[in-house]
Amino acid sequence: MAFSQSLECPAIQEDISNVEFSLSTCREINLSDYVMSGPAVWLTISIDLTTKQIESEQPLGLFISGNMSASAYLNGNYIGGKGLASITPENEVAGAFDWVGFVDPSFVHQGANTLTLLISSHRNITSRQGYFNRLYVGEFINTTDEYNKHYALTFVPLGAMLIGLAFLLSRGFKRSSRPLLALVIIAIVQLLIEVSRGIYAYPYYLQDARLFAIALCAFFFGQCLLLVTIRNVSRFRLLLIVSASSLLTLAVQIVTEDYDYKAIVAVQIPAVLWLLWTCAQKLKLIKPSTSSHQNTYALIFLSLLLATFVTKNEFLDSFFYYLIAAIVVALTVVESKRKVTLEKELSNTKHQAEKLKMALALTYEKPADQVIKIKSAGQITLVPMDSIIFCKAAGDYVELVCKDQSVLFSGSLQRLIDELTSGFLKVHRSYIVNAKYITELKRMPSGNGELQLAQGHRVPVSRAMFIKIRETVAE
């Protein structure tokens, strides 16, 4: 089927018999980028049909998708109404965005056929005038059934997302998993809004609201993806990155009219910013990340960028959601591994936490005359344990920082722990402190802690130990 000449004329009356289509009062239009010049107009379109189409055993249908109501005529014969088009707002009845009308074979013939439409869009909720998403004559099929077939495969990624959501919910609403939980929920909502076109024949004026909701979900999805994948940075830096991404994305979305592109840039911009951030880390322009999942995250963002350029117009219809389902699975696996690692760290430090609790309660009951023997250069130095403020691992040695001296212990930190009394606590993989000299515990912007000791010394506290130490100190 092909379109030849198409004209738009102002709608002064609603009776087709009184409409005069002439170049003096009408304008030629291109249906591929057509936008109504007013809230109500007449269109005349020449449609070429083949003998094969007309003689086919399958009935023909006139398909109109667009944010307008329409009354359709083929060669002067009334086909039906997409709602009820009118030149006045009060008389218009909003039609569905997608509509198909049965074409009686006796209404058409081989060659050029004239399609005449009265269209109106008084009920649009945005400033955009009416436009066509598609307009053609073809094999008759219910429009929702057609889109059900189109979106059927998207229920596969929906199932994967729901499984991921169930897994995350089973873990509870832990702070570390909240961004990922929000990301999965947003992706599910966006997918359901996308497939709603094949489930419900909504009025035409809701189409822009649907597209806006998809673009908004894509925006929040992109920012949540940054929150999930940027790890081990201060809250200030994380806020700076996400704020820059949000402002840049919103700026591009505001100046862009195409809703599909609004949704696409919502994932492109965070992906580009994350990759730039990672490149800066690799070039050591900023502190490198200690995350062991950087390669996984890089693959995710590169896949997103590649998909937006390769699939183009088909990206949001299906490819996006398959990719999102894969991302959800990958991030859920990463989150599970992080949980296992964290539980292992907590298990390893549980003994030390209990040791700290006892030490803080009993530290002043410990005898002050206990000593540790330090062998160096054939000599044995006796160092009173009570004088040791903290110990710091330094390669194959451990530095004992005392009140009046520093001594090197030849051995590992673990070996030293075995020789010290319960008043000493391992608060970091490289530090042991004497609980007697603890004066203050602070949380740092990175999430780790810091102990302030006597004589102005400061010692880092691992994130895994911080909560236990804080609870014990509070008691």
Stockholm file with secondary structure:
# STOCKHOLM 1.0

chainA/1-475         MAFSQSLECPAIQEDISNVEFSLSTCREINLSDYVMSGPAVWLTISIDLTTKQIESEQPLGLFISGNMSASAYLNGNYIGGKGLASITPENEVAGAFDWVGFVDPSFVHQGANTLTLLISSHRNITSRQGYFNRLYVGEFINTTDEYNKHYALTFVPLGAMLIGLAFLLSRGFKRSSRPLLALVIIAIVQLLIEVSRGIYAYPYYLQDARLFAIALCAFFFGQCLLLVTIRNVSRFRLLLIVSASSLLTLAVQIVTEDYDYKAIVAVQIPAVLWLLWTCAQKLKLIKPSTSSHQNTYALIFLSLLLATFVTKNEFLDSFFYYLIAAIVVALTVVESKRKVTLEKELSNTKHQAEKLKMALALTYEKPADQVIKIKSAGQITLVPMDSIIFCKAAGDYVELVCKDQSVLFSGSLQRLIDELTSGFLKVHRSYIVNAKYITELKRMPSGNGELQLAQGHRVPVSRAMFIKIRETVAE
#=GR chainA/1-475 SS CEEEEEEEEECSCSCGGGCCCCTTTCEECCGGGCBCSSSEEEEEEEEEECHHHHHCSSCEEEEEEESSEEEEEETTEEEEEEEECCSSGGGCEECBSEEEEEECGGGCCSEEEEEEEEEECTTCSSSCCCBEEEEEEEECCCHHHHHHHHHGGGHHHHHHHHHHHHHHHHTCCCGGGHHHHHHHHHHHHHHHHHHGGGTCCCBGGGHHHHHHHHHHHHHHHHHHHHHHHCCSCCHHHHHHHHHHHHHHHHHHHHHCCCHHHHHHHHHHHHHHHHHHHHHHHHTTSSCCCCCTTHHHHHHHHHHHHHHHHHTGGGIIIIIHHHHHHHHHHHHHHHHHHHHHHHHHHHHHHHHHHHHHHHHHHHGGGSCTTCEEEEEETTEEEEEEGGGEEEEEEETTEEEEEESSCEEEEESCHHHHHHHSCTTEEEEETTEEEEGGGEEEEEECTTSCEEEEEGGGCEEEECHHHHHHHHHHHHC
#=GC SS_cons         CEEEEEEEEECSCSCGGGCCCCTTTCEECCGGGCBCSSSEEEEEEEEEECHHHHHCSSCEEEEEEESSEEEEEETTEEEEEEEECCSSGGGCEECBSEEEEEECGGGCCSEEEEEEEEEECTTCSSSCCCBEEEEEEEECCCHHHHHHHHHGGGHHHHHHHHHHHHHHHHTCCCGGGHHHHHHHHHHHHHHHHHHGGGTCCCBGGGHHHHHHHHHHHHHHHHHHHHHHHCCSCCHHHHHHHHHHHHHHHHHHHHHCCCHHHHHHHHHHHHHHHHHHHHHHHHTTSSCCCCCTTHHHHHHHHHHHHHHHHHTGGGIIIIIHHHHHHHHHHHHHHHHHHHHHHHHHHHHHHHHHHHHHHHHHHHGGGSCTTCEEEEEETTEEEEEEGGGEEEEEEETTEEEEEESSCEEEEESCHHHHHHHSCTTEEEEETTEEEEGGGEEEEEECTTSCEEEEEGGGCEEEECHHHHHHHHHHHHC
//
